[in-house]
Amino acid sequence: MRSFICFIAIVVIWISHKVYRWGNPKSKGVLPPGSMGLPFVGETIQFFSPHRLYDIPPFISKRVERYGTLFRTSLVGRPVVVSTDPETNYYIFQQEGKYFQCWYTESFIEILGQQSVLAYHGVIHKYLKNLILSLVSPENLREKLLHEMDGSTRNYLQAWSNHGEVDVKEAAADMIFEYFAKKLFSYDETKACKKLRENYKAFIDGLISFPLNFPGTAYHACLQGRKNATEVIKDAFSERRSSKEIHNDFMNYLLEEVNKEETFLTEGIAVDLVFVLLFATYETTSAGITLLTKFLSDNPAVLRELTKEHEAILRSREKQDSTITWREYKSMTFTHMVINETVRLANIVPGIFRRVIKEVELKGYTVPAGWVVMVCPSTLHLNPDKYGDPLAFNPWRWEWRREGGTKEAHVHLRCKELFLGQEMHAASKDFMAFGGGVRLCVGADFAKLQMAIYLHYLVTKYRWTVIKGGDIIRRPGLVFPNGLHVEISEKQKCSEPNDAKEKVIKA
């Protein structure tokens, strides 16, 4: 009996020690304040808790209020330091390769592929990034993709109007998926034996979920979706190798690279590259298009200004029905303001993670090597000190003037609100909708071009009414639980008078 009591006492002491060490990690210096949560689980459950779109995640805001702009926590078993400070974030991105390295959870890498572009660093990552740029660089967008994307968008919007009612999120995802799958490896869902789109849907549903891999869980379905999708891409590679037919697509270019004597590229890396590119392109851009449609529906003044800009483009053409030119795209000043404002509020990426490869000091605190730092874009994008009335959808905040050859912030009066002018940078200390540093999203120009083309035809040729849906939550990724359903029709085919019902959105 005495031995048993001693054994229990030892176990209790051991567990107590482990719990204490978990909550008080060792460090050569002073760690940032915060809580490590429960052993092993940490604060993962709180991090994944759903919350509404128009706010900083409660998980972040509560801890910032308690600990300040730099705090520690634990997510999926890893010690994490969260930064909401613009200067610290900028430093993190500038020191990539020296103190920090791009990082994703083991479960996330398993989902996206052990050989995906996300898993590589340094020279190999730069090489893979250049491969991607051969497809979506500004030069290729201008010379090749613009005309194709224009035609694809026109055809889909016409089909939407013929159908009458669509879920914008699903319809936009289908549009971009079809076009980009053809550009990547000439894939046609209507002719394929194995359906790729449904496997991507299963993959996305469990992408940001708790990593429990057994039947019935979202994570398991996600892994199965990935497995099935990559099998389709692998089959395409095998067929391409055995065929002498030349395809004008990205896979053809990748095969040429694989066959070179001195190359980093293997077929496994190429498969994962195609898989990730298709996912990243269609899912994030379709979310942006859905939010654009919702924000325009909710803000008639913005819609009127946007329509004015695009109708001016039509009037300047010799043929109004001609395709969008690169010069016209670059002239869409207000359109780019609308896109910037949309992605600022969207905060599609909930956090940007970097692994600490060498002990580093941040704001007077020590962050040990092996820990992870997380930059939270929403705290920057919804900062009232940088964005007046940050929860308001106000594209005019991106307007700025030049006086005497210098750039100056100015106050612009619009809709009875004052907003501090913001410059339209791709990335800055206060705007990182497309990431930052050397890992700036390589597909940002493609996404912005696709959204601009969509807006051009939507506001000049169609009118629409939101009939249901539009709710948006985060968990922590962006989710449209009931979609955004609209009735859409061509303007010239609509017989309603100018004073139609208030809810009908007229472009």
Solvent accessible surface area in square Angstrom, and as a share of the most:
residue,aa,sasa,rsa
1,M,180,0.80
2,R,198,0.72
3,S,89,0.57
4,F,119,0.50
5,I,98,0.50
6,C,68,0.41
7,F,120,0.50
8,I,75,0.38
9,A,44,0.34
10,I,114,0.58
11,V,51,0.29
12,V,83,0.48
13,I,119,0.60
14,W,146,0.51
15,I,84,0.43
16,S,60,0.39
17,H,99,0.44
18,K,103,0.44
19,V,72,0.42
20,Y,126,0.48
21,R,72,0.26
22,W,54,0.19
23,G,25,0.24
24,N,64,0.33
25,P,30,0.19
26,K,161,0.68
27,S,41,0.27
28,K,187,0.79
29,G,33,0.32
30,V,105,0.60
31,L,26,0.13
32,P,0,0.00
33,P,41,0.26
34,G,18,0.17
35,S,43,0.28
36,M,8,0.04
37,G,32,0.30
38,L,119,0.59
39,P,45,0.28
40,F,162,0.68
41,V,54,0.31
42,G,3,0.03
43,E,11,0.05
44,T,0,0.00
45,I,115,0.58
46,Q,85,0.38
47,F,27,0.11
48,F,45,0.19
49,S,53,0.34
50,P,87,0.55
51,H,22,0.10
52,R,134,0.49
53,L,3,0.02
54,Y,63,0.24
55,D,55,0.29
56,I,39,0.20
57,P,20,0.13
58,P,57,0.36
59,F,12,0.05
60,I,2,0.01
61,S,45,0.29
62,K,136,0.57
63,R,34,0.13
64,V,41,0.24
65,E,153,0.69
66,R,188,0.69
67,Y,49,0.19
68,G,28,0.27
69,T,49,0.29
70,L,5,0.03
71,F,0,0.00
72,R,32,0.11
73,T,0,0.00
74,S,0,0.00
75,L,8,0.04
76,V,46,0.26
77,G,33,0.32
78,R,51,0.18
79,P,32,0.20
80,V,1,0.01
81,V,0,0.00
82,V,0,0.00
83,S,0,0.00
84,T,12,0.07
85,D,26,0.13
86,P,27,0.17
87,E,104,0.47
88,T,9,0.05
89,N,0,0.00
90,Y,94,0.36
91,Y,80,0.30
92,I,0,0.00
93,F,10,0.04
94,Q,101,0.45
95,Q,41,0.18
96,E,34,0.15
97,G,61,0.59
98,K,118,0.50
99,Y,40,0.15
100,F,0,0.00
101,Q,41,0.18
102,C,8,0.05
103,W,21,0.07
104,Y,64,0.24
105,T,30,0.17
106,E,115,0.52
107,S,24,0.15
108,F,44,0.18
109,I,22,0.11
110,E,79,0.35
111,I,3,0.01
112,L,3,0.01
113,G,1,0.01
114,Q,123,0.55
115,Q,72,0.32
116,S,0,0.00
117,V,14,0.08
118,L,35,0.17
119,A,33,0.25
120,Y,45,0.17
121,H,63,0.28
122,G,58,0.55
123,V,107,0.61
124,I,52,0.27
125,H,22,0.10
126,K,134,0.57
127,Y,44,0.17
128,L,1,0.00
129,K,50,0.21
130,N,79,0.40
131,L,5,0.03
132,I,5,0.03
133,L,56,0.28
134,S,52,0.33
135,L,11,0.06
136,V,6,0.04
137,S,17,0.11
138,P,53,0.33
139,E,97,0.43
140,N,23,0.12
141,L,1,0.00
142,R,97,0.35
143,E,120,0.54
144,K,120,0.51
145,L,1,0.00
146,L,8,0.04
147,H,124,0.55
148,E,67,0.30
149,M,0,0.00
150,D,0,0.00
151,G,28,0.27
152,S,22,0.14
153,T,0,0.00
154,R,52,0.19
155,N,104,0.54
156,Y,42,0.16
157,L,0,0.00
158,Q,63,0.28
159,A,52,0.40
160,W,11,0.04
161,S,17,0.11
162,N,108,0.55
163,H,140,0.63
164,G,26,0.25
165,E,69,0.31
166,V,17,0.10
167,D,29,0.15
168,V,1,0.00
169,K,23,0.10
170,E,72,0.32
171,A,14,0.11
172,A,0,0.00
173,A,2,0.01
174,D,55,0.29
175,M,2,0.01
176,I,2,0.01
177,F,5,0.02
178,E,65,0.29
179,Y,21,0.08
180,F,2,0.01
181,A,0,0.00
182,K,86,0.37
183,K,30,0.13
184,L,0,0.00
185,F,7,0.03
186,S,52,0.34
187,Y,17,0.06
188,D,36,0.18
189,E,48,0.21
190,T,116,0.67
191,K,164,0.70
192,A,23,0.18
193,C,136,0.81
194,K,107,0.45
195,K,76,0.32
196,L,0,0.00
197,R,24,0.09
198,E,106,0.48
199,N,21,0.11
200,Y,0,0.00
201,K,86,0.36
202,A,33,0.26
203,F,0,0.00
204,I,38,0.19
205,D,108,0.56
206,G,0,0.00
207,L,20,0.10
208,I,67,0.34
209,S,27,0.17
210,F,81,0.34
211,P,47,0.30
212,L,85,0.42
213,N,85,0.44
214,F,111,0.46
215,P,105,0.66
216,G,86,0.83
217,T,26,0.15
218,A,49,0.38
219,Y,9,0.04
220,H,47,0.21
221,A,44,0.34
222,C,0,0.00
223,L,24,0.12
224,Q,77,0.34
225,G,2,0.02
226,R,38,0.14
227,K,113,0.48
228,N,57,0.29
229,A,0,0.00
230,T,9,0.05
231,E,65,0.29
232,V,14,0.08
233,I,0,0.00
234,K,105,0.45
235,D,60,0.31
236,A,18,0.14
237,F,0,0.00
238,S,64,0.41
239,E,117,0.52
240,R,23,0.08
241,R,116,0.42
242,S,98,0.63
243,S,50,0.32
244,K,196,0.83
245,E,110,0.49
246,I,140,0.71
247,H,46,0.21
248,N,144,0.74
249,D,16,0.08
250,F,6,0.03
251,M,0,0.00
252,N,24,0.12
253,Y,78,0.30
254,L,0,0.00
255,L,15,0.07
256,E,97,0.43
257,E,16,0.07
258,V,24,0.14
259,N,102,0.53
260,K,110,0.47
261,E,177,0.80
262,E,165,0.74
263,T,47,0.27
264,F,99,0.41
265,L,5,0.02
266,T,67,0.39
267,E,52,0.23
268,G,28,0.27
269,I,10,0.05
270,A,0,0.00
271,V,4,0.02
272,D,7,0.04
273,L,0,0.00
274,V,0,0.00
275,F,0,0.00
276,V,10,0.05
277,L,17,0.08
278,L,0,0.00
279,F,22,0.09
280,A,41,0.32
281,T,17,0.10
282,Y,1,0.00
283,E,33,0.15
284,T,51,0.30
285,T,2,0.01
286,S,0,0.00
287,A,5,0.04
288,G,1,0.01
289,I,0,0.00
290,T,0,0.00
291,L,0,0.00
292,L,0,0.00
293,T,2,0.01
294,K,34,0.14
295,F,5,0.02
296,L,0,0.00
297,S,15,0.09
298,D,84,0.44
299,N,37,0.19
300,P,74,0.46
301,A,29,0.23
302,V,4,0.02
303,L,6,0.03
304,R,158,0.58
305,E,53,0.24
306,L,0,0.00
307,T,11,0.07
308,K,132,0.56
309,E,33,0.15
310,H,0,0.00
311,E,63,0.28
312,A,43,0.34
313,I,14,0.07
314,L,27,0.14
315,R,162,0.59
316,S,90,0.58
317,R,30,0.11
318,E,182,0.81
319,K,153,0.65
320,Q,107,0.48
321,D,91,0.47
322,S,45,0.29
323,T,46,0.27
324,I,5,0.03
325,T,68,0.40
326,W,50,0.18
327,R,209,0.76
328,E,25,0.11
329,Y,13,0.05
330,K,124,0.53
331,S,61,0.39
332,M,1,0.00
333,T,78,0.45
334,F,12,0.05
335,T,0,0.00
336,H,36,0.16
337,M,7,0.03
338,V,0,0.00
339,I,1,0.00
340,N,11,0.06
341,E,0,0.00
342,T,0,0.00
343,V,9,0.05
344,R,0,0.00
345,L,4,0.02
346,A,0,0.00
347,N,8,0.04
348,I,43,0.22
349,V,69,0.39
350,P,34,0.21
351,G,9,0.09
352,I,20,0.10
353,F,41,0.17
354,R,6,0.02
355,R,77,0.28
356,V,0,0.00
357,I,58,0.30
358,K,111,0.47
359,E,71,0.32
360,V,9,0.05
361,E,119,0.53
362,L,5,0.02
363,K,111,0.47
364,G,56,0.54
365,Y,66,0.25
366,T,18,0.10
367,V,0,0.00
368,P,19,0.12
369,A,57,0.44
370,G,31,0.30
371,W,19,0.07
372,V,0,0.00
373,V,1,0.01
374,M,2,0.01
375,V,0,0.00
376,C,1,0.00
377,P,3,0.02
378,S,8,0.05
379,T,15,0.09
380,L,3,0.01
381,H,0,0.00
382,L,10,0.05
383,N,33,0.17
384,P,89,0.56
385,D,119,0.62
386,K,81,0.34
387,Y,2,0.01
388,G,21,0.20
389,D,68,0.35
390,P,21,0.13
391,L,76,0.38
392,A,30,0.23
393,F,24,0.10
394,N,7,0.03
395,P,0,0.00
396,W,10,0.04
397,R,1,0.00
398,W,3,0.01
399,E,56,0.25
400,W,70,0.24
401,R,125,0.46
402,R,156,0.57
403,E,90,0.40
404,G,87,0.84
405,G,66,0.64
406,T,74,0.43
407,K,96,0.41
408,E,79,0.35
409,A,70,0.54
410,H,23,0.10
411,V,91,0.52
412,H,25,0.11
413,L,125,0.62
414,R,75,0.27
415,C,87,0.52
416,K,190,0.81
417,E,81,0.36
418,L,118,0.59
419,F,9,0.04
420,L,78,0.39
421,G,9,0.08
422,Q,27,0.12
423,E,50,0.22
424,M,64,0.29
425,H,84,0.37
426,A,52,0.40
427,A,38,0.29
428,S,43,0.28
429,K,70,0.30
430,D,28,0.15
431,F,5,0.02
432,M,6,0.03
433,A,23,0.18
434,F,24,0.10
435,G,13,0.13
436,G,4,0.04
437,G,35,0.34
438,V,89,0.51
439,R,36,0.13
440,L,57,0.28
441,C,62,0.37
442,V,37,0.21
443,G,21,0.20
444,A,10,0.08
445,D,57,0.30
446,F,5,0.02
447,A,13,0.10
448,K,33,0.14
449,L,0,0.00
450,Q,5,0.02
451,M,4,0.02
452,A,0,0.00
453,I,1,0.00
454,Y,1,0.00
455,L,0,0.00
456,H,0,0.00
457,Y,4,0.01
458,L,2,0.01
459,V,0,0.00
460,T,17,0.10
461,K,63,0.27
462,Y,7,0.03
463,R,37,0.13
464,W,3,0.01
465,T,25,0.14
466,V,46,0.27
467,I,69,0.35
468,K,114,0.48
469,G,29,0.28
470,G,9,0.09
471,D,81,0.42
472,I,16,0.08
473,I,49,0.25
474,R,9,0.03
475,R,114,0.41
476,P,9,0.05
477,G,10,0.09
478,L,25,0.13
479,V,36,0.21
480,F,25,0.10
481,P,79,0.50
482,N,69,0.36
483,G,5,0.05
484,L,3,0.01
485,H,37,0.17
486,V,3,0.01
487,E,89,0.40
488,I,6,0.03
489,S,40,0.26
490,E,16,0.07
491,K,41,0.17
492,Q,138,0.62
493,K,142,0.60
494,C,31,0.19
495,S,112,0.72
496,E,81,0.36
497,P,85,0.54
498,N,141,0.72
499,D,123,0.64
500,A,21,0.16
501,K,165,0.70
502,E,168,0.75
503,K,160,0.68
504,V,25,0.15
505,I,17,0.09
506,K,66,0.28
507,A,22,0.17
